[in-house]
Each structure stands twice: as structure tokens, then as C-alpha cells.
Amino acid sequence: MNEWPPPLQEIINEFKDCFDRMERYELLFEYATKLPHELQAKDWTEENRVKGCQSEAHVECTLDENGGFQLHGAADANLVQGLIAILAIGVNGLPPSEVALINPEFVDEMDVKASLTPSRANGFMNMFEMIRQTAKIMSKEV
């Protein structure tokens, strides 16, 4: 069992409590409305586009005034917007070095991949890896 950052652990627990695939979908749609820092469409670029995602999804990573990681993102599909929100809520405020070390197994623990099409699951993992790599670079710059 991994140690997850507390906000991410709360999200994992919420998804683990879901009864079935439809309930997980509903929870993803609910998270889509909770996205803390939406990336405006005018700021969507080829550099911040999530490759391999069947939707148009964009994420941008910055540091807040305290050096905490901040994920800004948006997508043209609510389901994907919910996935971005899960990542943002789960990692925002953490030191970039901690974000870089988060194990992707949290996705399996949430049992959310079973609710996604293979291409959506692949896109989600690409997005997560993009965020981890950016956090790794940021932690070297600090």
C-alpha cells in the first residue's frame, strides 16, 4: 500500500466507495465542476496539449508564491475535465519533488481505469506522466 498525499487519498477513497462504473462516471462529472484552475481555451497550445488523448485536453504546470505545484487544465469533454480536476485537487500545493514521485498505481487503486475506454485511460496516463515529468524538471530548478 502506497502513502498518498492526503487530498489524493480522499479522492481515492471516494472512488473506492463507488458501487459501479456508472457511479464512478457520475463522480468524474461532479469533479469536472470542481476544477480549481481552469486553463482558458485562448491559452491552449501545442506545447500544453495532452498527447494521445482522444479529447482536446491541455494542462499547464506552474508554481505558486510558496513554491507549491499548481496544475491548470481544461478539456473539451467533461469526463476528461473531471480527470484533470482529480489530478489538480490531488497535487496542487505539494512540493514539485513530491509530485514527481507519485506512483501511477493510485489510478488502479481508484479503480477508475475500468470505467474508461482504453484510449481515455491511455490519455489519462499520458497526462499524469506529463505532469510528473514537468514536476521533476521544476524540482531541479528550485
C-alpha positions, -999 to 999 in steps of 0.1 A, spaced: 0 0 0 13 34 -10 13 65 10 -7 91 -10 -8 129 -3 -39 135 19 -60 152 -9 -53 124 -33 -61 98 -7 -95 114 -1 -103 112 -38 -91 76 -40 -114 67 -11 -143 85 -28 -139 64 -59 -133 32 -39 -167 37 -23 -184 38 -57 -207 9 -63 -202 5 -100 -189 20 -132 -219 44 -136 -213 58 -101 -177 65 -110 -188 83 -142 -211 105 -121 -183 112 -97 -160 122 -126 -186 145 -139 -190 160 -105 -152 166 -103 -153 183 -137 -172 212 -120 -146 214 -92 -116 221 -114 -96 246 -93 -77 264 -121 -93 262 -155 -70 268 -184 -88 292 -208 -91 280 -244 -71 310 -256 -42 296 -236 -44 261 -253 -12 255 -272 5 226 -289 31 225 -260 4 221 -233 -18 197 -253 -20 162 -238 -8 138 -265 -26 106 -270 -59 118 -255 -89 113 -277 -103 146 -264 -88 181 -267 -71 183 -233 -45 208 -221 -25 211 -189 -1 237 -177 20 235 -145 32 264 -125 45 272 -90 25 293 -66 41 320 -44 52 294 -18 68 271 -44 39 247 -44 29 229 -75 -2 242 -94 -19 224 -122 -41 244 -146 -60 225 -172 -91 221 -193 -107 198 -218 -135 198 -243 -151 167 -227 -165 168 -191 -152 133 -184 -116 144 -192 -121 177 -173 -130 155 -143 -98 136 -147 -78 168 -148 -96 181 -117 -87 149 -98 -51 154 -106 -52 191 -98 -70 187 -65 -47 158 -56 -14 175 -62 -19 213 -60 2 229 -33 26 200 -30 63 205 -35 71 196 -71 96 170 -59 67 152 -42 45 154 -73 73 139 -94 74 108 -71 37 100 -71 33 64 -83 7 60 -111 -7 30 -91 -32 54 -75 -52 51 -107 -56 14 -102 -64 19 -65 -92 43 -75 -105 16 -100 -112 44 -124 -94 29 -154 -121 1 -156 -146 29 -162 -127 44 -191 -122 33 -227 -87 22 -234 -79 54 -253 -92 76 -224 -72 55 -199 -41 59 -221 -47 97 -224 -51 100 -186 -19 81 -180 -1 103 -206 -15 134 -188 -3 121 -155 32 113 -169 34 148 -185 26 164 -151 52 142 -133 79 150 -158 72 187 -155 73 184 -117 106 166 -119 120 195 -140 106 221 -116 121 204 -86 155 206 -102 151 243 -108 141 251 -72 
